[in-house]
Amino acid sequence: MELKRLRHLIALADERNFIRAAQRVHLSQSALSRSIQAAENEFGVRLFDRGTTDVSTTRAGEQKHGEHTHDAPRLVQCVGSSP
């Protein structure tokens, strides 16, 4: 998984809102949505439940969020912090 897609997943899990998460990672809402869908396809599971006003993580999404937020600082340090 690309580091930028990992950032998108973490932002959406943290913000629980596509608009705020998109702003946080400097993308349009539609671009963020496509990135999240691609990640879900890559993992083969739905990571987020989409509501009309907010987003919640599924059990699989919660697990991935925990794994990646734990690893993210180390990954960013190794790869660099470019967007």
C-alpha positions, 0 to 999 in steps of 0.5 A: 500500500502506498504511504499516501493511501495509508494517510487517507485511511488514517485521516478518514478514520480519525475525522469520521467525515469525508469532507474534513478528511479530504481537507486534512489530506489536501484532496477533493472529496471525490478523490479521497473517496476513490482512494478509500475504495481502492484501499478497500479493494486492495484489502478485500474488505469494507473498512468504513460504513458510510452514513448520510453525515458521518463515517464509522469504521467497520470491525476490519477498518478498526483493526487496520486503523489500529495497525497502521496508526501504530506503524505510521510514525515509523513508516513516515520516518523511514520513507519521508513526510512528502504528501 
